[in-house]
Amino acid sequence: MKPTTDPRIDAYITKSASFAQPILRHLRQLIHQGCPEAVETIKWSMPAFTHDGRILCGMAAFKAHCAVWFWHQKMRGIAERSKNAKTGEAMGNLGRITSLAELPSDQTILGYVRKTKELNETGGPARARPKTRKPLPVPADLAAGLKKNPKAAANWEGFSPSHRREYIEWITEAKRPETRAKRLAETLEWLASGKKRNWKYENC
């Protein structure tokens, strides 16, 4: 069976750092080998793979490491951090991966892919989708800043509720007034440029 590929993933890999490209290509190959029916897509600005319309797994490249994750909630206890992976917090199941040598064996990864596929089909519900939440009220200081910055305000209006929420939570979670002021200033600057809260991680 010929893999169902997405040119956006080709572009993502090409734009990734040189150390990350062979890792992503190898993971991509193994995912299709483990689940020939997998369909490629982009989720949260990162390569992802679906099976029968359900998320199977995904991968990402950052400035200094790569990550891979298996979507089903039961995989949290099955896919363990690689013994060779560098320590430190990282998204996904296998920790911070900076080279092919830090990946588990091909057979191990294939097992993770096949197990996730099996769980999606017969192992109960996949990780629950987040419920739709009510929009958060815009803080007074942010509203005042948007009023003074028409460009930022225009981009704010064009953002989805989830992207607005990310900014609002970031500002309101600041514990010190100076931290909040700094975050507010950065929010207005980034909004004026049309950037989302986590723009630094979109194409890194």
C-alpha positions, 0 to 999 in steps of 0.5 A: 500500500502506497503511503498517504502523504501530505506535502506540508510534512515534506515542507516541515521536514525541509525547514527543520534543522539539519539534525532533525531531518533524518530523525523525522524522515525515519519516524515518518517511515516507521509510522507508515510501516507500522500503520500502512493506512495512516494518513498524514496531516498537520495538527497544532502546526506539527506533523500528525498521522491519523487512522480511520479519522482518529489521531494516531501519533505525531512528531515535531522538531524544535531548535535543539531536539525532536519529539514524538507522541502517541495519542491514545491515553493508554500509551502514556504507560506503554511508550516509555522514555528512551534510555538513550534520550537526553534528560529534561522535560519534553513533549511526547512519550520519548523525551528529547531526541537529538539524533537517530541513536537516541531513538528506541529500536525500530521494532520498539517504535513499530510496536508503539505504532501498532499498539496505538492503532489497536487501542484506537480500534478496540482499546476504549476511548482515545484521549478525550477531546477538549470541551468547548470552553466559554471565551474568557473576558478580556482583562481591562489592561489588555482591552486598553492596550488594544484600543491604543493599538489598532493593528493589534486590535485588528489581528486580535479580532481575527484570532480564534477563541482558543488563541485569544485564551492563550494570551489572556491566560498568559497575562492573567497568570502573571504573579507580579505586576512587573511580569504582567506589564512585560507580558502585556507589552509583548502581547501587543507587540506580537499581536501587531505582527499577527503572531499567536502566543506560541509563535516561537514553536510553530516553525522552529 
